[in-house]
């Protein structure tokens, strides 16, 4: 048996879906793992008929139950960008984004779609360990400014702070100026969705969207540090060094201490990533591809100084790989849900169990998987 048990959660061209993408994972109060993904019906593309699907595991990710459809767009449009979080009382809050069947990211960024076809934000709450999911409730008016065009949550798990506040990192695009059309990366920006009452009401927290072309954040992941600060790490494709940027908030995501700045210590392609504070041993983790110019070489890196510097802690393989999400499975195990395949990164979504001991600063090198 491999020292790293790895299970296939979703495989392309099964269950009536062309491709599964955009993983997000949480562990419930009962110890059940919930692995969310986008089930893309007609193609691997980011728009069209896309459902939000789920599989549950009661044995720590070794095996998985049947596929559940958590949400579907009534017009056969898109439901995606899952951002789940588990509350103190055991309920699971899930935030997602929808768009109509004719909308694409390019059209939305160009301002070529009506509001009903554009990006809208919804929340669902499961009170039975993720077995059933009531109909989604729209919260767009509370968390999206009217001028924003593109809009996305996460993707990946959201954060419940020790205060009880729920923080969902998000991103958006601004309308263009001059002769630009709105698809340019400099119009990307980041923000947070905040709830202090278990997902009943929502508001916008920090906003960082200076269109200067230097750091313009996109998909963002977050975790709470032991000193109470919220640490945020984002994808960026701009003139700044590297492809990652990070920031901290000392007031639970309402404002940033400083704007997002380059984090060139995390080398890799432009892609989503995931962060997780792991206590013990008291280390900040980041998952994402480590190949400098390709979505490949899925790696978990660790920081012993709260995100200032990073070291490689666990390399999965040299295969193609893309989006990922980290979860603390139990006292001894961290889980990694990620996209990968032999010949392309979107052939499957798999789950790997990694011993926590491997992330200690003085740990020996990783086993061969």
N, C-alpha and C positions, 0 to 999 in steps of 0.2 A: 504494500500500500504506500502511495506517495506520502511523504511527510506533510504535504499540503493538500488535504482533501478538497477537490474541485468538482463542482456539479454543474451541469448545463441546466439553466433555468428556462431560457427561450432559445429556440432554434429557427432560423429563417425557413420560409416555405412550409410551415406547419400551422395547424389550428385555423386554417383559412386566412393566414396573414402572409404577405410577401416578406416583410422584414420586421424585426423588433429592435427598437432603439430607445435611447434616453433612459438609462436605469436610475432608480432611486430605491433606497432600502432603509427600513427602520426595524427595531426590535420592540415588541409590545411589552406591556407590563407583565403579561403571562409568559414571556419568553419566546413568542412566535415571531419569526422573521417574515416581513412583508416586502416582497420584491415587485416594485411597480415598473412599468415600461410603456412605451407607445407601441401599439400594434398597428402597423402600417399595412393597409389592405391592398392597395393597387400597385405600389412601387416602394422603393427605399426613400423616396423624396420626402421633404419636410412638410409638404402640404397635400391636400386631398383628403380621402377618407381614412382617418386615423382615430382609433379608439384608445382609451386608457385602460390598461389591463393589469392584472395582479396575480401572483402566485404566492401561497403561504407555505412556510416550513415550520414544523414543530420539533425538528431534531437538529437545530442549529445550522441548517443549510445543507445537510447531507442529501436530503430528498425534498421534493416539492409537490404540493397538491395540484389539483386541476386549475386550469386558467379561468379566471373570473374577469368579466368586463365590468369595470367600475363606472365608466362614463363613456357615452358616445354622443356625438353632435347630431341633433335630430335630422339635419339636412345632409348627412354624410359628409360633414366637414371634418375639422381637425380638433381633437382634444389632446393636449400634450403638456410638456414641461412640468411633470409631477414634482411637488414639493411637500412631502408628508412629514408629520411630527407627532410624537406621542406625548399626551398631557399627563400630569400627575395622577389624575383620576382614571387613567387607562384609556380614555377616548383617543382616537386617532384623527387628527385634522389633516385634510389633504387639499392643497391649493393647486389649481390647474388653470390653463389658459385655453381659449377656444377661438377658432376663426371659421368663416364660412367656406363652402366647398370651392368657390372660385377664387379665393384669396391666396396670394403667395407673399412671401416676405418682401420680394422686390416691389410688388404692387403696393403693399402697405407702406413701405418706406418712401415710395414715390408719391404717396397720397392719392392713389388711384382706386381706392375701395371706399364704399359707404361704411358708416359706423357699425351697422348690423353685421357686415361681413368681416370687419376688422377684429383686432385682438380684444377679447373680453375675459374677465377674470372671475373664477368661480371657487367656492369652497364646499367641501363635503366633510361630514363627521361620522365616523363609525363608532358605535358604542358596544360592539360585540367582538372585539379583537380582530376586526377586519373581515369578518364573515359576510356582513351585509353593509351596503352603502346607500343611504337615502339620496334622493334627487339632489343635484348640486344647486347651490344658491348663489346668485350673481352678486359680486361685490365691486364691480368695475368702478362705479361712481365714487367709491371711497379711496381707491388705491391707484387711480390713473388720472394724470392731469390731461385736460382736453387737448392740449397741443402735442402730446406725445403720439408718435405714429406706431412704430414697432413696439412690442411689449412682450416680456417673457418673465416667468418666475423660475428661480433656480437655474437649471434643474438640479435634482439631488435633494437629500433630506434638508428640511428646515431646522431651526434651532429653538428649543425651549430653554430660556435662561433660568438661573436659580431663582430669580424674582417671579417666575411664572410667565413672563412675557414670551410670546411667540414672535420670532423674527424670520421672515422669508426674504432672502436676497432676491432682487429683481433687476431687470435691465430694460432699457427703452431707447428709442431714437428720437432725435429732435427734427423739426422741419428745417430744410436747407435754406441757405442764403445765397445770393448772387446767382451764378449759373449752375450751381450744384443741383443734383436731382434727389438727394436724400439717401442714396445707397452708400455714400462714402462713410468709411469707418469713423471719421472724426465726429460724426453726429451720434455715435453711441454714448450712452450714459448709464449709470447705475443708480439704484435706489433700494429702499427696504420697505416691506409691508410689515406693519406692527399690529399685534393684538394683545390687549391686556385682560381679556375676559374669555379666554379659551376659544377664540375664533368666532365669537358672535359679532363683534364689531372690529373694524379695521381702519387704519390710517396710514399715511405715507410718513416714513421716517427720513433718514438722510437722503439727499439727492446730490450726485456728483456727475455733472454732465457738461463740463466746459469743452466746447468743440474746438480745441486748439491743435488737434492732430498729434499731440504728444502722448498722453495717456487717455484713452477713451475706452472705459471698461465695458465688458459684455457679460457673459454668463459668470455668476458669482456664487461662491460657497462660503460658509461661515461656521465658526465654532466659538464657544465661550472659554476664555483662558482662566487659569486659577486665580488671577488677580481681579476677575470680574469684567475685564474688557472683552468686547466682541471683536474677534479677529476675522477679517474678510480677505479672501483671495480670489482674484478675478482673471479671466481671459482678456487679453488685450491685443489688438493688431494695429500698431501705431508706430510713431518714430522713436518711442522710448526703447531703451535696451531690453532685449528679451521679449517674451510673449506673455508674461504674468505681471500683475500689479497687486499690491496689498494695502490694507488700511486697518485702523483700529477705531473702535468707538467706546468711550468710557461711560456713556449714558444709555446703553442698551439698544443702540442702533438709531437713536433719534438724530444724532449728528456724528460726523466723523471728527476724530481728533486732528487729523490732517487729511488733505485729499489723497486719493489713491496715488501711489508712487511705484516706480518700477521695482520688480522683484526678480532681478536677473539671475539670482542663485538657483532658480528652478528652470533649468533649460528644457526645452521641448517644443513641439509644434503648437500652433494656435488651436486650442481645443479646451473643452470643459475639463475641470478637475474637481477634487473633493478634499476637504480638510476635516480633521477630527482631533480633538484633544483626548489623549489616552492617559488615564490616571488609574492605578499606576501603569507604567513606570514614571509618568510625568513627562510626556513628550508630545509634541505637535506633529501630526502626520499629514502628508499630502499625497494623493494618488493621481497619476496621469502618465501618459506616454513620455518616455525620456529620450527618444530619438530626436535629434535636433531639427530635422526637416521632414518628418513623416509621422503619421499616426501609428506608432509601433513601439515596442519595448515597454510594456506596462510596468510601472515601478512605483513602489511606495517609498517616499522619502521622509526623513524625520528631522525635526529641529529641536535641539536641546536648549535654545535660547529664545523661545517664544516667537519664532519666525524670522529671526535675523539671518541665520545661516542654516544650510540644509546639507544632509548627507543621505546617500542611498542606503536604505535599510532592507528592502525586499524587492527583488526583481522577479516578476512572474515568468516572462519568457521574452524572446526576441521577435515574437509574432506580431502581425498587425493588431492594433488595439486602439480604442478611442475613448469614449465617455466612461466614467466610473463613479462609484459612490462607496464611502466607507461607513462601517457600523461597528460598534462594540457589541459583540455577540454575547460574551460572558466574561467572567473575571480573567480567563486565560486566553481569550481568542478575540481577534479583530477579523471582521469579514470584509471582503472586497467584491462588489458586484460590478462587472465591467463588460464592455463590448470587445469581442475578439474573434479571430478566425484564422484558419491556415493560410488563406490566400487574400483575405480582405477583412477589415475590422468589424464588419456588420453581419457576419455569418451567424453569430450567436451572442447571447448574454449569459455569462457564467458567474458562479459564486465560488470564491476561494476562502478557506479558513486559514488564518495565519496566527501562529502563537504570539502572544503579547511579548514574551521574553525576547523575541527576535528584535524588538525595537529599542531595547536598552542600549545606552551609549557604548557600553563595553561588550556588546553581544558579538559572538563569532559571526563569520560570514554566513550567508544563507545556504540552506541545503540545496542540492540540485533537485529540481522538480521533475 
